[in-house]
Amino acid sequence: MGNMDQAIRFLERTIYLADDDSEAMLKLASIYRKIGKLADARNLLKRAADISPKNFEIWYELAIAYSDLANSAAALDAFQKALQYSSNQKQTDMVIYYMGLLHLSNRDYERFKYHLDRLKKSGEYYEPLKKLGQLWKPDLD
């Protein structure tokens, strides 16, 4: 874990010296998530979102962090923000896929179907999400 420790120290120092470096915060938060420091990752991503409120990747990662912390409502809010700032169809589809998963895991089948239908038009994510829905609730059609 030596390289990761070095990366953490470097990024923490970078943020200490430049407390508005949202890209460094994003990178450090990603490492924090990988090592299980979920609350630290979330807090860093919230700071990054305040600094760069139109950054898709920050909102997307914040949504994932909230999801990791089992805060579905906050995750869905952050995914909504990510959708606002997605710059291509792949990003949009990825967010819709994860929103569908959250609704499925919360047993909100109506919202799940809504997101599944949104993916039907464009997506590579449609079939995997549909199969997960059928596994979760076989009578979902």
C-alpha positions as protocol buffer text, in pm:
chain_id: "A"
residue {
  index: 1
  type: MET
  ca { x: 0 y: 0 z: 0 }
}
residue {
  index: 2
  type: GLY
  ca { x: 307 y: 225 z: -20 }
}
residue {
  index: 3
  type: ASN
  ca { x: 213 y: 398 z: -345 }
}
residue {
  index: 4
  type: MET
  ca { x: -138 y: 462 z: -222 }
}
residue {
  index: 5
  type: ASP
  ca { x: -6 y: 608 z: 104 }
}
residue {
  index: 6
  type: GLN
  ca { x: 220 y: 836 z: -100 }
}
residue {
  index: 7
  type: ALA
  ca { x: -69 y: 940 z: -322 }
}
residue {
  index: 8
  type: ILE
  ca { x: -284 y: 1016 z: -18 }
}
residue {
  index: 9
  type: ARG
  ca { x: -11 y: 1225 z: 142 }
}
residue {
  index: 10
  type: PHE
  ca { x: 55 y: 1409 z: -184 }
}
residue {
  index: 11
  type: LEU
  ca { x: -313 y: 1486 z: -245 }
}
residue {
  index: 12
  type: GLU
  ca { x: -376 y: 1587 z: 117 }
}
residue {
  index: 13
  type: ARG
  ca { x: -79 y: 1824 z: 96 }
}
residue {
  index: 14
  type: THR
  ca { x: -201 y: 1959 z: -239 }
}
residue {
  index: 15
  type: ILE
  ca { x: -544 y: 2032 z: -89 }
}
residue {
  index: 16
  type: TYR
  ca { x: -385 y: 2188 z: 218 }
}
residue {
  index: 17
  type: LEU
  ca { x: -187 y: 2425 z: -6 }
}
residue {
  index: 18
  type: ALA
  ca { x: -468 y: 2486 z: -255 }
}
residue {
  index: 19
  type: ASP
  ca { x: -797 y: 2439 z: -73 }
}
residue {
  index: 20
  type: ASP
  ca { x: -991 y: 2513 z: -392 }
}
residue {
  index: 21
  type: ASP
  ca { x: -840 y: 2229 z: -598 }
}
residue {
  index: 22
  type: SER
  ca { x: -1155 y: 2029 z: -668 }
}
residue {
  index: 23
  type: GLU
  ca { x: -971 y: 1787 z: -898 }
}
residue {
  index: 24
  type: ALA
  ca { x: -731 y: 1690 z: -618 }
}
residue {
  index: 25
  type: MET
  ca { x: -1031 y: 1649 z: -389 }
}
residue {
  index: 26
  type: LEU
  ca { x: -1198 y: 1424 z: -645 }
}
residue {
  index: 27
  type: LYS
  ca { x: -887 y: 1206 z: -676 }
}
residue {
  index: 28
  type: LEU
  ca { x: -837 y: 1184 z: -301 }
}
residue {
  index: 29
  type: ALA
  ca { x: -1204 y: 1101 z: -247 }
}
residue {
  index: 30
  type: SER
  ca { x: -1171 y: 818 z: -498 }
}
residue {
  index: 31
  type: ILE
  ca { x: -881 y: 673 z: -299 }
}
residue {
  index: 32
  type: TYR
  ca { x: -1069 y: 719 z: 27 }
}
residue {
  index: 33
  type: ARG
  ca { x: -1363 y: 520 z: -115 }
}
residue {
  index: 34
  type: LYS
  ca { x: -1129 y: 240 z: -223 }
}
residue {
  index: 35
  type: ILE
  ca { x: -986 y: 207 z: 127 }
}
residue {
  index: 36
  type: GLY
  ca { x: -1323 y: 231 z: 301 }
}
residue {
  index: 37
  type: LYS
  ca { x: -1306 y: 588 z: 429 }
}
residue {
  index: 38
  type: LEU
  ca { x: -1654 y: 653 z: 295 }
}
residue {
  index: 39
  type: ALA
  ca { x: -1754 y: 946 z: 516 }
}
residue {
  index: 40
  type: ASP
  ca { x: -1423 y: 1121 z: 441 }
}
residue {
  index: 41
  type: ALA
  ca { x: -1480 y: 1066 z: 69 }
}
residue {
  index: 42
  type: ARG
  ca { x: -1832 y: 1207 z: 92 }
}
residue {
  index: 43
  type: ASN
  ca { x: -1716 y: 1514 z: 286 }
}
residue {
  index: 44
  type: LEU
  ca { x: -1439 y: 1584 z: 39 }
}
residue {
  index: 45
  type: LEU
  ca { x: -1674 y: 1547 z: -256 }
}
residue {
  index: 46
  type: LYS
  ca { x: -1924 y: 1785 z: -96 }
}
residue {
  index: 47
  type: ARG
  ca { x: -1646 y: 2043 z: -69 }
}
residue {
  index: 48
  type: ALA
  ca { x: -1545 y: 1977 z: -430 }
}
residue {
  index: 49
  type: ALA
  ca { x: -1908 y: 2022 z: -544 }
}
residue {
  index: 50
  type: ASP
  ca { x: -1922 y: 2359 z: -366 }
}
residue {
  index: 51
  type: ILE
  ca { x: -1609 y: 2465 z: -556 }
}
residue {
  index: 52
  type: SER
  ca { x: -1702 y: 2316 z: -895 }
}
residue {
  index: 53
  type: PRO
  ca { x: -2081 y: 2289 z: -893 }
}
residue {
  index: 54
  type: LYS
  ca { x: -2109 y: 2204 z: -1265 }
}
residue {
  index: 55
  type: ASN
  ca { x: -1863 y: 1915 z: -1265 }
}
residue {
  index: 56
  type: PHE
  ca { x: -2036 y: 1592 z: -1369 }
}
residue {
  index: 57
  type: GLU
  ca { x: -1770 y: 1362 z: -1227 }
}
residue {
  index: 58
  type: ILE
  ca { x: -1785 y: 1521 z: -882 }
}
residue {
  index: 59
  type: TRP
  ca { x: -2163 y: 1486 z: -862 }
}
residue {
  index: 60
  type: TYR
  ca { x: -2146 y: 1130 z: -995 }
}
residue {
  index: 61
  type: GLU
  ca { x: -1881 y: 1027 z: -742 }
}
residue {
  index: 62
  type: LEU
  ca { x: -2071 y: 1202 z: -463 }
}
residue {
  index: 63
  type: ALA
  ca { x: -2383 y: 1005 z: -557 }
}
residue {
  index: 64
  type: ILE
  ca { x: -2185 y: 680 z: -545 }
}
residue {
  index: 65
  type: ALA
  ca { x: -2040 y: 779 z: -207 }
}
residue {
  index: 66
  type: TYR
  ca { x: -2387 y: 848 z: -69 }
}
residue {
  index: 67
  type: SER
  ca { x: -2501 y: 514 z: -208 }
}
residue {
  index: 68
  type: ASP
  ca { x: -2205 y: 340 z: -41 }
}
residue {
  index: 69
  type: LEU
  ca { x: -2319 y: 501 z: 284 }
}
residue {
  index: 70
  type: ALA
  ca { x: -2676 y: 372 z: 230 }
}
residue {
  index: 71
  type: ASN
  ca { x: -2818 y: 722 z: 190 }
}
residue {
  index: 72
  type: SER
  ca { x: -3040 y: 664 z: -114 }
}
residue {
  index: 73
  type: ALA
  ca { x: -3219 y: 999 z: -97 }
}
residue {
  index: 74
  type: ALA
  ca { x: -2894 y: 1197 z: -101 }
}
residue {
  index: 75
  type: ALA
  ca { x: -2755 y: 966 z: -371 }
}
residue {
  index: 76
  type: LEU
  ca { x: -3058 y: 1029 z: -592 }
}
residue {
  index: 77
  type: ASP
  ca { x: -3025 y: 1406 z: -540 }
}
residue {
  index: 78
  type: ALA
  ca { x: -2658 y: 1395 z: -638 }
}
residue {
  index: 79
  type: PHE
  ca { x: -2738 y: 1177 z: -941 }
}
residue {
  index: 80
  type: GLN
  ca { x: -2995 y: 1439 z: -1048 }
}
residue {
  index: 81
  type: LYS
  ca { x: -2719 y: 1701 z: -1035 }
}
residue {
  index: 82
  type: ALA
  ca { x: -2487 y: 1473 z: -1231 }
}
residue {
  index: 83
  type: LEU
  ca { x: -2757 y: 1438 z: -1498 }
}
residue {
  index: 84
  type: GLN
  ca { x: -2775 y: 1816 z: -1530 }
}
residue {
  index: 85
  type: TYR
  ca { x: -2406 y: 1832 z: -1610 }
}
residue {
  index: 86
  type: SER
  ca { x: -2356 y: 1517 z: -1817 }
}
residue {
  index: 87
  type: SER
  ca { x: -2189 y: 1599 z: -2145 }
}
residue {
  index: 88
  type: ASN
  ca { x: -2267 y: 1286 z: -2344 }
}
residue {
  index: 89
  type: GLN
  ca { x: -2517 y: 1003 z: -2376 }
}
residue {
  index: 90
  type: LYS
  ca { x: -2292 y: 748 z: -2206 }
}
residue {
  index: 91
  type: GLN
  ca { x: -2273 y: 961 z: -1890 }
}
residue {
  index: 92
  type: THR
  ca { x: -2648 y: 1017 z: -1899 }
}
residue {
  index: 93
  type: ASP
  ca { x: -2722 y: 647 z: -1943 }
}
residue {
  index: 94
  type: MET
  ca { x: -2481 y: 551 z: -1665 }
}
residue {
  index: 95
  type: VAL
  ca { x: -2654 y: 787 z: -1421 }
}
residue {
  index: 96
  type: ILE
  ca { x: -3001 y: 669 z: -1523 }
}
residue {
  index: 97
  type: TYR
  ca { x: -2887 y: 309 z: -1475 }
}
residue {
  index: 98
  type: TYR
  ca { x: -2768 y: 376 z: -1120 }
}
residue {
  index: 99
  type: MET
  ca { x: -3081 y: 573 z: -1038 }
}
residue {
  index: 100
  type: GLY
  ca { x: -3284 y: 276 z: -1157 }
}
residue {
  index: 101
  type: LEU
  ca { x: -3079 y: 45 z: -936 }
}
residue {
  index: 102
  type: LEU
  ca { x: -3139 y: 265 z: -633 }
}
residue {
  index: 103
  type: HIS
  ca { x: -3513 y: 268 z: -697 }
}
residue {
  index: 104
  type: LEU
  ca { x: -3508 y: -108 z: -745 }
}
residue {
  index: 105
  type: SER
  ca { x: -3322 y: -163 z: -418 }
}
residue {
  index: 106
  type: ASN
  ca { x: -3572 y: 66 z: -244 }
}
residue {
  index: 107
  type: ARG
  ca { x: -3856 y: -136 z: -398 }
}
residue {
  index: 108
  type: ASP
  ca { x: -3986 y: 172 z: -577 }
}
residue {
  index: 109
  type: TYR
  ca { x: -4083 y: -24 z: -886 }
}
residue {
  index: 110
  type: GLU
  ca { x: -4268 y: 260 z: -1053 }
}
residue {
  index: 111
  type: ARG
  ca { x: -3958 y: 485 z: -1050 }
}
residue {
  index: 112
  type: PHE
  ca { x: -3747 y: 185 z: -1151 }
}
residue {
  index: 113
  type: LYS
  ca { x: -3966 y: 128 z: -1458 }
}
residue {
  index: 114
  type: TYR
  ca { x: -3947 y: 498 z: -1541 }
}
residue {
  index: 115
  type: HIS
  ca { x: -3567 y: 483 z: -1552 }
}
residue {
  index: 116
  type: LEU
  ca { x: -3570 y: 153 z: -1738 }
}
residue {
  index: 117
  type: ASP
  ca { x: -3794 y: 308 z: -2004 }
}
residue {
  index: 118
  type: ARG
  ca { x: -3556 y: 603 z: -2034 }
}
residue {
  index: 119
  type: LEU
  ca { x: -3273 y: 362 z: -2114 }
}
residue {
  index: 120
  type: LYS
  ca { x: -3474 y: 170 z: -2374 }
}
residue {
  index: 121
  type: LYS
  ca { x: -3409 y: 440 z: -2636 }
}
residue {
  index: 122
  type: SER
  ca { x: -3036 y: 462 z: -2611 }
}
residue {
  index: 123
  type: GLY
  ca { x: -2886 y: 208 z: -2417 }
}
residue {
  index: 124
  type: GLU
  ca { x: -2635 y: -48 z: -2351 }
}
residue {
  index: 125
  type: TYR
  ca { x: -2752 y: -28 z: -1989 }
}
residue {
  index: 126
  type: TYR
  ca { x: -3112 y: -123 z: -2071 }
}
residue {
  index: 127
  type: GLU
  ca { x: -3073 y: -504 z: -2084 }
}
residue {
  index: 128
  type: PRO
  ca { x: -2857 y: -537 z: -1770 }
}
residue {
  index: 129
  type: LEU
  ca { x: -3097 y: -320 z: -1570 }
}
residue {
  index: 130
  type: LYS
  ca { x: -3397 y: -508 z: -1705 }
}
residue {
  index: 131
  type: LYS
  ca { x: -3240 y: -843 z: -1606 }
}
residue {
  index: 132
  type: LEU
  ca { x: -3164 y: -716 z: -1257 }
}
residue {
  index: 133
  type: GLY
  ca { x: -3523 y: -600 z: -1225 }
}
residue {
  index: 134
  type: GLN
  ca { x: -3650 y: -942 z: -1331 }
}
residue {
  index: 135
  type: LEU
  ca { x: -3420 y: -1114 z: -1083 }
}
residue {
  index: 136
  type: TRP
  ca { x: -3534 y: -883 z: -806 }
}
residue {
  index: 137
  type: LYS
  ca { x: -3900 y: -906 z: -890 }
}
residue {
  index: 138
  type: PRO
  ca { x: -3987 y: -1167 z: -1154 }
}
residue {
  index: 139
  type: ASP
  ca { x: -4334 y: -1026 z: -1222 }
}
residue {
  index: 140
  type: LEU
  ca { x: -4196 y: -678 z: -1293 }
}
residue {
  index: 141
  type: ASP
  ca { x: -4307 y: -654 z: -1658 }
}
